[in-house]
Amino acid sequence: MPAARTTFKEHRSYTSYRTYTLLATTFSCCCIFLLNGCGSAPKAFTLHGEALGTFYTISIAEPPAAMSEANAKRLADSALDRVNRLMSTYLEDSELSRFNRYEGAAPFQLSGETYKVFEAAQTIAEQSGGAFDVTVGPLVNAWGFGPEALQHPPDAAAINALLERVGYQKLTLHPENKISKARPDLYCDLSAIAKGYAVDAVTEVFEEAGIRNYMVEVGGEIRVSGKNAHGLDWTLGIESPKPGVRDLRTAVRIGQEALATSGDYRNMYELEGRLVSHTIDPHTGYPVPHALASVSVIHPSCMWADGYATALMALGPEKAAAFAREHDLAVMLLVHDAEANHFREVSTPQFDVCRVEPSGQ
């Protein structure tokens, strides 16, 4: 694997207990392509690249007159590289890696950006009762969803030992962007929320540069603003969670918002006749046994959408639905229905108002 693609965990090992999030497809790009054949479109361009161990696609409609494709790409690459240098667990000199190695008693000084992501992560952890937990990485690795392949499943003794190192309560945030951990071997992985933050970071530099109409997608996490090249709100597709199949389930049309989808249908393995999900319960140390296949969240911030999607996936269908209602989230859950051999859908009114027929470009 090229070094440039291993700074964040690649695909199946990407996030803490939600390692592969690519359910949301940029259906809007397909719409633009189809409509371009019907007449000339305003000035627009699409950028492609690699960052954070995955790929990105950025569409910009009606860029400022002085903004070239090369300049826009430099802005995006610079923002993504900055987040990677701060929050990667693969870069030994990243800020997060230095904190993970830190064994001092005094609080550790973070940058404002990394502290902001930790703040959001801790808030979601508290709201979800610990279903979202950035300290769960050692358990994820033990079950074979980290950088190294599984040699054999962990036994009860190994899991109990690792659970001693897990718990968001073992982290303390202090004023002036400082953080401390209750034990020196605490290991934090922000990947379940940092990719969404990276999307937000790109949109922030775009706004500062006067770019108002864009779609930024990094590894399936998406945020849009303004209109597409044809003056319409951006239309985004969400796939059905079917292993080995890319099948459009529904589409949503959003304005100044983000879409994040979490699921395990592309990241599991079979062990002794049963499927093992990469979603690890931080309370038990074992893969979750529930039937939730995917979670899609629409939110003004991609960082929060990313974190909430992960938390809901870990909670399971009933608790996730209750959580979404309690916190007024725009959410769609797809739940396995073994008897009917299809997916049962649960969604909130906030999500449903964004739906469109896939043909309604």
C-alpha positions in Angstrom: 0.0 0.0 0.0 1.5 3.3 -1.0 2.6 5.5 1.9 0.5 8.3 0.8 -2.6 6.3 1.4 -1.8 4.9 4.9 -1.8 8.1 7.0 -5.4 7.3 8.1 -6.7 3.7 8.2 -7.5 2.5 4.8 -11.0 1.4 4.0 -11.9 -1.6 6.3 -9.7 -0.3 9.1 -10.6 3.4 8.8 -12.6 4.3 11.9 -12.7 3.3 15.5 -15.7 1.0 15.5 -17.1 2.1 12.2 -14.3 1.4 9.8 -16.0 1.9 6.4 -18.5 4.5 5.8 -18.9 4.7 2.1 -22.7 4.2 1.7 -23.4 7.8 0.5 -22.8 8.2 -3.2 -22.5 11.5 -5.0 -25.6 11.0 -7.0 -25.5 14.7 -7.7 -22.4 14.2 -9.9 -24.4 11.7 -12.0 -27.2 14.3 -12.4 -24.8 17.0 -13.6 -23.3 14.6 -16.1 -26.7 13.7 -17.5 -28.0 17.2 -17.7 -24.9 18.5 -19.4 -26.0 16.6 -22.5 -29.1 18.7 -22.7 -27.5 22.1 -23.0 -24.5 24.2 -22.0 -23.9 24.5 -18.2 -22.3 27.4 -16.4 -18.6 27.3 -15.6 -18.0 24.4 -13.2 -15.4 21.9 -12.5 -14.8 18.7 -10.5 -11.7 17.8 -8.5 -10.5 14.3 -7.6 -7.7 13.3 -5.2 -6.5 11.1 -2.3 -6.5 12.1 1.3 -6.9 10.6 4.8 -6.4 7.1 3.4 -9.3 7.4 1.0 -10.5 9.4 -2.1 -12.3 12.6 -2.5 -14.5 14.2 -5.1 -15.2 18.0 -5.0 -17.6 19.7 -7.4 -17.6 23.5 -7.7 -20.3 25.4 -9.6 -19.9 29.0 -10.5 -16.4 29.5 -8.9 -15.1 33.1 -8.5 -13.6 34.4 -11.7 -10.1 34.3 -10.3 -10.4 30.7 -8.9 -8.8 28.1 -11.2 -9.1 24.3 -10.8 -5.5 24.2 -9.7 -6.0 26.9 -7.0 -9.2 25.2 -5.7 -7.4 21.9 -5.5 -4.5 23.4 -3.6 -6.9 24.9 -1.1 -8.6 21.5 -0.6 -5.4 19.5 -0.4 -3.9 21.9 2.1 -6.9 21.7 4.4 -7.0 17.9 4.2 -3.3 17.6 4.8 -3.5 19.8 7.9 -6.2 17.6 9.4 -4.2 14.5 8.6 -1.0 15.9 10.2 -3.0 16.7 13.4 -5.3 13.7 13.8 -3.8 10.7 12.0 -2.9 7.6 14.0 -0.6 6.5 11.3 1.7 9.5 11.3 4.1 9.1 14.2 4.6 12.8 14.5 0.9 13.8 14.3 -0.5 15.6 17.2 -2.8 12.7 18.1 0.0 10.2 17.9 2.1 12.3 20.2 -0.8 12.5 22.7 -1.2 8.8 22.5 2.4 8.3 23.5 2.3 11.0 26.2 2.7 9.6 29.7 3.0 12.8 31.7 0.6 13.8 34.5 0.2 17.4 33.3 -2.5 18.2 30.7 -1.3 17.9 27.1 -1.5 21.0 24.9 -3.6 20.5 21.7 -4.2 22.7 18.7 -7.6 24.4 18.6 -8.7 22.1 15.8 -7.9 18.8 17.5 -9.4 20.1 20.7 -12.6 21.0 18.9 -12.9 17.4 17.5 -12.3 15.9 21.0 -15.0 18.2 22.4 -17.6 17.0 19.9 -16.5 13.4 20.4 -16.9 13.6 24.1 -20.3 15.3 23.8 -21.6 12.5 21.5 -20.1 9.9 23.9 -21.9 11.4 26.8 -25.2 11.8 24.9 -25.0 8.1 23.7 -24.0 6.6 27.0 -20.6 5.6 25.7 -21.8 4.0 22.5 -19.5 6.4 20.7 -16.0 6.2 22.3 -12.8 7.3 20.7 -10.8 5.1 23.1 -12.1 1.8 21.7 -9.4 1.4 19.2 -7.5 -1.4 21.0 -10.6 -3.6 20.9 -11.2 -2.8 17.2 -7.6 -3.8 16.5 -7.9 -7.0 18.5 -10.9 -8.1 16.4 -8.9 -7.7 13.2 -10.4 -4.4 12.0 -7.2 -2.5 12.5 -3.9 -2.3 10.6 -3.1 -6.0 11.1 -5.2 -9.0 10.0 -6.9 -11.2 12.6 -4.8 -14.2 13.6 -7.3 -15.5 16.1 -10.2 -13.9 17.9 -9.5 -12.5 21.4 -10.5 -14.6 24.3 -12.4 -13.4 27.3 -9.3 -12.6 29.3 -7.8 -10.5 26.5 -11.0 -8.6 26.1 -11.3 -7.9 29.8 -7.7 -6.6 29.8 -8.4 -4.3 26.9 -11.6 -3.0 28.4 -9.5 -1.6 31.2 -8.0 0.8 28.6 -11.4 1.8 27.1 -13.7 4.5 28.4 -14.4 8.1 27.3 -14.6 9.0 31.0 -10.8 8.4 31.2 -10.3 11.5 29.1 -10.6 15.0 30.6 -10.8 18.2 28.6 -9.3 21.3 30.3 -9.4 25.0 29.4 -7.1 26.5 26.8 -7.2 23.5 24.5 -5.6 21.0 27.0 -6.5 17.4 27.6 -5.4 14.6 30.0 -5.9 10.9 30.3 -6.5 8.9 33.4 -4.0 6.2 32.5 -0.9 6.5 30.3 -1.7 3.6 27.9 -5.1 5.2 26.8 -5.2 5.1 23.0 -7.4 7.6 21.2 -8.6 7.3 17.5 -10.5 10.2 16.1 -11.1 8.6 12.7 -14.9 8.1 13.4 -15.4 11.8 13.5 -12.2 13.4 12.0 -13.1 12.6 8.4 -16.3 14.6 8.8 -14.3 17.4 10.4 -11.9 17.3 7.4 -14.9 17.9 5.1 -15.9 20.9 7.2 -12.3 22.2 7.1 -12.4 22.2 3.3 -15.7 24.0 3.1 -14.3 26.6 5.5 -11.4 27.5 3.3 -13.7 27.5 0.3 -16.0 30.0 2.0 -13.0 32.2 2.9 -12.0 32.1 -0.8 -15.4 33.2 -2.0 -16.5 29.7 -3.2 -20.2 29.4 -2.4 -21.6 26.6 -4.6 -19.9 23.3 -4.0 -20.1 19.7 -3.0 -17.2 18.2 -1.0 -17.1 14.4 -0.5 -14.3 12.6 1.3 -14.6 8.9 1.6 -18.4 9.0 1.5 -18.9 11.9 3.9 -20.5 14.9 2.1 -21.2 18.5 2.7 -22.8 20.9 0.2 -23.5 24.6 -0.2 -25.6 26.7 -2.6 -26.6 25.2 -6.0 -25.1 22.8 -8.5 -24.2 23.8 -12.0 -27.8 23.9 -13.1 -29.1 26.1 -10.3 -30.6 23.2 -8.3 -30.0 22.0 -4.7 -27.6 19.2 -4.6 -29.1 15.7 -4.9 -27.3 12.9 -3.0 -27.9 9.2 -3.3 -27.8 6.6 -0.5 -27.1 3.0 -1.3 -28.9 -0.1 -0.1 -26.6 -1.9 2.4 -26.1 -5.0 0.2 -22.7 -6.7 0.2 -21.1 -6.6 -3.2 -23.9 -4.6 -4.8 -24.1 -0.8 -5.4 -27.9 -0.2 -5.5 -29.4 3.2 -5.0 -31.9 3.1 -2.1 -33.1 6.7 -1.9 -32.0 10.2 -2.7 -32.1 13.4 -0.7 -31.9 17.0 -1.7 -30.1 19.4 0.7 -28.9 22.9 0.7 -26.4 24.1 3.4 -26.0 20.7 5.0 -23.9 17.5 5.3 -24.7 13.8 4.9 -22.9 11.0 6.6 -23.7 7.3 6.4 -22.3 4.5 8.6 -22.8 0.8 7.9 -21.1 -2.5 8.3 -22.3 -4.3 5.2 -18.9 -3.8 3.4 -16.8 -4.5 6.5 -17.3 -7.9 8.2 -16.0 -11.4 8.1 -17.2 -14.9 8.9 -16.0 -16.6 12.0 -17.1 -20.1 13.0 -20.2 -19.8 10.8 -21.3 -16.4 12.0 -20.7 -12.9 10.6 -18.5 -10.6 12.8 -19.3 -6.9 12.5 -16.6 -4.3 12.8 -18.9 -2.3 15.1 -17.5 -3.1 18.6 -19.6 -2.4 21.7 -17.3 -0.4 24.0 -19.1 -1.8 27.0 -18.7 -5.5 26.3 -15.7 -5.5 24.0 -17.5 -7.8 21.5 -18.9 -7.0 18.1 -22.5 -5.8 18.3 -25.1 -8.5 17.5 -27.9 -6.2 16.4 -29.6 -6.1 13.0 -28.9 -2.4 12.1 -27.4 -2.4 8.6 -26.8 1.3 8.0 -27.4 4.8 9.4 -27.7 8.0 7.4 -27.6 11.4 9.1 -28.2 14.9 7.7 -26.8 17.7 9.8 -25.4 21.3 9.2 -21.9 20.0 10.3 -20.3 17.0 8.6 -18.2 16.4 11.8 -21.4 16.0 13.9 -23.1 14.0 11.1 -20.1 11.7 11.0 -20.0 11.2 14.8 -23.7 10.8 15.2 -23.8 8.2 12.4 -21.2 6.1 14.2 -22.9 6.4 17.5 -26.3 5.4 16.2 -24.7 2.4 14.4 -23.3 1.2 17.7 -26.6 1.8 19.6 -28.7 -0.6 17.5 -32.1 0.0 15.8 -34.4 0.6 18.8 -32.0 2.8 20.8 -30.8 4.6 17.7 -34.4 5.5 16.7 -35.1 6.8 20.2 -31.9 8.8 20.2 -32.6 10.4 16.9 -36.1 11.4 18.1 -34.7 12.8 21.4 -32.1 14.9 19.7 -34.3 16.0 16.7 -31.9 14.5 14.2 -32.5 13.9 10.5 -31.9 10.1 10.4 -32.7 7.1 8.2 -32.0 3.6 9.6 -32.0 0.5 7.5 -32.5 -2.7 9.5 -32.1 -6.3 8.4 -35.3 -8.2 8.3 -34.2 -11.8 8.0 -37.7 -13.3 7.6 -38.6 -11.0 4.7 -35.1 -10.9 3.3 -35.1 -7.2 2.9 -34.4 -4.0 4.9 -36.9 -2.4 7.1 -36.6 1.4 7.1 -37.0 3.7 10.0 -36.7 7.5 9.5 -37.4 10.7 11.3 -39.6 13.5 9.8 -36.5 15.8 9.6 -35.0 13.2 7.2 -38.1 12.6 5.2 -38.6 16.2 4.2 -35.3 16.0 2.3 -36.2 13.0 0.2 -36.7 13.2 -3.6 -37.3 10.6 -6.2 -33.9 9.6 -7.7 -35.2 10.7 -11.2 -36.1 14.1 -9.8 -32.9 15.9 -10.7 
